[in-house]
Amino acid sequence: MKVTRSHQTATIRNFDLKTKTGKVFNAIVRNGETLSASEISKRFGVKNPSATISDIRSRGYAIYANSRKAGNGVMVTEYRHGEASRKMVALAYKAQSMGITV
């Protein structure tokens, strides 16, 4: 992954690693952590974790949401970085060939 230095801040593909979104990106994508929405809120001060994850996804990163039942019976959504499936990659190429861009 290419890391550049601009204005004294480390950036990776337009992520300012000093922002809340950049810190979440760093934890999930670069460090390989799996974080729940609650952990993202508490650890990084993010008020809307799903919007932050959506922002990271919109920049081309495959972030998966997995739901599980915690020990206390509450459903928890956990986010992790993964590889896009072959089907998703094929779909992206098909959309590109049809002139659909983002």
Phi, psi and omega in degrees: 000135183276127177248128178241156177248122176218133180053042177064017182234133177288132177231146176226115181044054177071019174260124171274111187289359176265349178275167178298315179298318179298322179291320177295315177304312181301316181293314186279312187276307186281323183264351177071025181280152171252122185234141174276164178300321179296318178297319179298316180296311184289316186285323186246356180072025180277126181280329181230084183302324182293326177291322178295316178297319179298321178297317179296317178298320183294343178266010171099014180257136180276100177250123183257141177253123178242130178261141177212161178266123179286170181302332180271006177090359181274139176284132183236136175259127179244141181249138177214157177269141178211182178270142176293143180291160178302323181296319179292320179296316178298320179296319179297317178295320179297315179298319178298318181293338178271002179086010179275123179231163177244000000 
